[in-house]
Amino acid sequence: MNSHTYRTVDVPVPGGQLRVGVWDPVTPAAGEPTALAVHGVTASHLAWQFVVEELPGIRILAPDLRGRGASNGVDGPAGMAAHAADLVAVLDAFGEPSVPVFGHSMGAFVAVTLAHLAPERVARLVLIDGGLPLDAPAGVSAEALVQAILGPTAERLSMRFADVAAYLDFWRAHPAFVRDWSTELEAYFAYDLVPDGDAYRPATSLATTTDDTVDMNTGTTLTGALAALPEFPGPVELVTVPNGLLDERPGLYPPRHLAALLAALPNVRHTELEDHNHYTVVMSGRGARAVAPILTREFSAH
């Protein structure tokens, strides 16, 4: 990357050390702006590498959430409140009193929770294909809920792979990335693997994913945060895409469901980015180029 230098920092949190990816701009913009970027349910901080390159002048702090990436050894429960508390610890460690917060997928729900529990730390919210309630079935078990929302994503967490090449082959055939395979994606996926006996497995545990998904959809923390979202004093931007995790239509926010959400949240500014799916909206060069003007708009208002 040319616009930023990259390093990692470990931040103490309850239960261990949270790994934080830091992209420092080669040429900082006026005021040396910083943003906090929060990844999705089974991702890592490297999910943001494409977006970072489109934001010259801006420092990006992007943690591996507890239970993911190099933070997968952090002990203790997950859930929206625990993740939000970890993000406060990250901001404290970098001396940032208040920053714009970007969240993708589950990271958007964490961002909404952070804005509720520590509103003074969040200057504005950009929620990318997440953050508002999903059109999830009611009255189902935790396991069924995870399957309904995550589907093959959850199944992958129980799989084992002979080596990095086998894992890359798995993802290379994934319908979400057929048009957008890159060396950056290969680095992202390789980072996700951890040893498991004679094989490798994804760093994120299925138990952590289940806990977080159930908490997002049935817990009281997010319910309270969403109820308070109309009172959030800063700008709130929602970015959606028409295609889902398998590049299928509709995506996570079917039109009728999305329309009802937006009608109830008049303070949320909405943009749909056509020709992108849930992954590629941030994890591809063309997705990053499409979403960057929205992020830049928020920074110019900061």
Buried (B, 14 or more C-beta within 10 A) or exposed (E): EEBBEBEBBBBEBBBBBBBBBBBBBEEBBEEEBBBBBBBBBBBBBBBBBBBBBBBBBBBBBBBBBBBBBBBBEBEEBBBBBBBBBBBBBBBEBBEBEBBBBBBBBBBBBBBBBBBBBBBEBBBBBBBBBBBBBBBBEEEBEBEEBBBBBBBEBBEBBEBEBEEBEBBBEEBEEBBBBEEBBBEBBBEBBBBBBBEEEEEBBBBBBBEBBBBBBBBBBBBEBBBBBBEBBEEBEBBBBBBBBBBBBBBBEBBBBBEEBBEEBBEEBEEBBBBBBEEBBBBBBBBBBBBBEBBBEBBBBBBEEB
